[in-house]
Amino acid sequence: MNKLLRSRKFQIITAVIVLLLVVLLSADRFSDVNIIRNIVTAPVTFVQKGINSVGDWFEGIFASVRKYAVVVGENADLKEENLELREHIAILSGIEDENDRLREAVKLKDIFENYNITGANIVGTDPGNFLYNYRIDVGTHDGVEIDDPVIASNNVLVGRIYSVGLTSSVVMPLIDELSGISAWTTKSEGGHAIVKGDIEYKTEGLCLMDTISETMEIKVGDILETSGMGGIFPRGILIGEITEVHKETSVIGRHAIVEPFLDFNAIEEVYILIEKDTGEK
C-alpha cells in the first residue's frame, strides 16, 4: 500500500481527480468550494482596493507636485520677463527724458541769440564752505569765464560761474547767500526787486526777495524772471514763484519768499551762456 501511495503514476492520477472535483464543485455558486473561494478572495479584494486607493492618493500627490513645479517655473519666468520689461521701460523713459532736455536746449539758441551755449555735467560739490556750490566739467578751455550765467535746459536759472579753472568750474546757485539777481514779475505791471540767497532759507531751497520798488504790486503765485539789469544775467530767464509776501518790519522792509523752479538736489546738467565777442569790449 505504501508502495502504491509513493508511486508517481498514482500521485498524478490522484491530483487529476482532485482537480476535476474542484472544477465540478466550483460550477455551483452555492457549493462549499465556492464559499471557500469567496472567503479567501474577499479579503484579498479589500486589500487590493486599499492598495489601489493608496496608489491613487500618491499619484494625486505626485501630480500636484509636478503641477506646482511647473507653476513655480512659469512664475520665475514671468518675474524675469517683468524685470526685463521694467528695465526696458526705464531705459526708454531715460531716453525720452534726455530727448526732451535736448529739445529744450535747442530752443535756448533761439532765445539767447547773443550767446554761445555750452553744456556741462555736474561732477561734484565745491569743497569750500558753500552748501550748494557745484563743480562742473568745463572751464577756460571751453571759453567759460567768471560770472557767466548758468541755466537749466528749460531756461530756468541755476546761478553763475563763481570760479573757473582750465577744465572745470564752480557754479554759485541763486540760493547761495552771496548771490543777488535783479528780477521782475512776468505780469504786465511788472516792477523791479532783488532775489537773493539767504542763510535762513537756502537749506530749504528757497530765496528771499527784497528791495522791492514802491510801485511794484506782488502777491503769492507771481512768477519772477531776470530783468536784464545788473550786467550779468540777460532778460527773460525764469527764476521762480512767490510763495509768501511779508509786510514791512522793523528789521527788513517789504519782502517775499521765492521758491525757485529748479530742484537743486536733483540737478545733473547745466548750460553756460557765454556772451559772443562782438568786438565792442
Steps between C-alpha positions, in 0.01 A plus 500: 500500500776737591669411176186588312467838673860579414447413135529805271225369278267475795584850613428644154168318476403622848586859414290487183201359691524772767523769234192365323306497828593862569389609153170316531428639845595857393233496233242517776485850640380368831754217529737481791796551273352824364431614854859424591617689194289804604641486848850504359449755222290753695785617726732501203259725309471736798875520531531554127249787515696655787821470305334657197368787716843566647649485154244749370573729797876492435440556130291807588779627725760447229276672244455799734876521557560490126239773443650711782848466347362610164322799659813599693705482182247705306484755784878535500496551123226764532696682772809505281300626203337766722842614622628521144192700397553741790863545399397568141235749617755676724746521210233632264384748762857620549545537124171691476602733784838555336333580170267746673798676660682515169195647328475763773871572473471557125236766569751689716697596189195682369436674832858614557627592155786712640646210697685182426355216707723235653362194676664359814454219750505546875784283623502590870468773758751768582710403806463852640249631751212553260227247544363490147798587280551252217805402298449452127722342233571806281742789551708764326594244238133506398474879509338519846562811710410622847143638527375317191129420554413135560155364412315172466376363168149641555630859540489491880772689685761294685747775594832632373861389462678576830847373419656343195794273419636358179260204476254556784305777668295568812139616473348722768124433496247774551411371850852566630512791747761678285270493201288797390294534181295783356152365433148601411163336471378373166167681527454820302515743794840354588738674739857431610636322808803303610485121541784366711608206704448507874671285762166443672321374190762338279493165681133484397589587142332843524603860428423838650358785291555852631589853386157500343407822318214696658287475188545126464190300585579145603290208617533129559519315169683774307769366266845661503764519227828682451457865406818535294629773734826461689723402211520122566174328418312563177132578517238225504660212697236343725577518873208374703165570665408718796365279782478754785467878524601685819430860592766738621651423841748683723779275369423471132275682256231345288624161382390165366607137495576352159501133410734442203377289212815291529548208740859552611520151644418334167695706247748301286582718199507872425559743214738794513418817306823635355452845351610520136797723421355795307826696497354772724688398815 
